[in-house]
Structures are given as C-alpha cells and as structure tokens.
Amino acid sequence: MSAIDRPVSIAWDQILNEIRAIALRNEIVLEEVPAPQKLAPHALALTADVDIDVATGRFVLLHDPQGQDGWSGAYRCVTFSRAAIELELANDPSLCDVSWSWLIESLVANGADYHNPSGTVTRVASSSYGELDGRDEDSEVEVRASWTPSSGNNIVAHVMSWVNLLEKISGLEPLPEGVAQLPNKRLGK
C-alpha cells in the first residue's frame, strides 16, 4: 500500500516517525516544538541550533489532505534559517544569491522533489551607539523559504535540505568523505 493509498493518519504518523528518527551532526541540536494549529489540519514544527549562537532555524511541515491552492499540493514546508556571519560577508552583494542557491542545491542533493519555491534572503550589519556603544559590530544572514513537496514520500529529504542549509550558512565544514560522526541523540529521545 503506497502512502497515497493509506489513511491520512497512518501516512502522517509514518512521516512523523521518520522525521523523529533523524540523527544529525553533534554540532546541531534539533527539537520538536509546538506547531501552528490554524494553518493546516496537520502540522509539525522543529527548531535547530548550530553550536551556541552560531545559527538557528525553524522548519514547519504543513499537511492538508485536501490540498491548498496557494501550495499547489497537500504539503508545504516553511523554513527560517539565520546565522551570524563575518561583516565582510554581509557587505558582499552576492550573499543573498549564494544563500538562496544553497537551499536549492540542498533540495536537489537530498533528492527532495519539490515545486513552488518562494522566499527571501536578508543580510544585516549592525553597529551599536549610545549606551550600547563599545559593542562589537555584528552581522547575519537570514533565509526565509517555503516550497511544496511533490508528494508525502521522502519528507525527510526536505528536513535534511533545511538542515544542510543551516550547516552552510553557519560555516560548518563538511565532513570529509568516508568520515562519520557518532550520531547525536535523535529527535524526541
């Protein structure tokens, strides 16, 4: 029986179990948090933090078995990813294009079939004044994106694409070929 033929609750429960079984790099802490209740009949929300204060993000999976016109499908991934960056990077005019391309490349590399991507990339450089004078200048990049998975199959690939984006914008070095970390504890454990 395919995911399409199964009752929604069984298919949704299987998707949740697959996502909750994800094991990530030790530098990333993934947690399930309360999901929005009014956007779709079914929703899952995750937050991720890369090390301490390097990067943070949120992933929301929405599912409406009837579909929604704005999604052009029965599922929608809605994400937010933010990372502190070097001031020189914040001033690079290509930062937004590169950050968006990292998301698209991650979706492709993970085999996440999708359509209808949309989003924004924001780069910010901050200086402090008055009572805050003397603080170091800081800067960050923020990627807000959403897309429609082509089906309910392999939703884990969509979550991992978002995690890969967080790794890239936070500057985590890719693990060398053939090297694996001992897995971090799984979500919900």
TAJO-V297942 format. One record per run of one state. SS is the DSSP state (A for helix, B for strand, O for the rest). FROM is the first residue (numbers start at 1). TO is the last residue. If there is no record, write none. Layout:
ss | from | to
SS | FROM | TO
SS | FROM | TO
This chain:
ss | from | to
O | 1 | 7
A | 8 | 20
O | 21 | 27
B | 28 | 33
O | 34 | 41
B | 42 | 50
O | 51 | 54
B | 55 | 68
O | 69 | 72
B | 73 | 84
O | 85 | 86
A | 87 | 90
O | 91 | 94
A | 95 | 109
O | 110 | 113
B | 114 | 126
O | 127 | 129
A | 130 | 132
O | 133 | 137
B | 138 | 149
O | 150 | 154
A | 155 | 170
O | 171 | 189
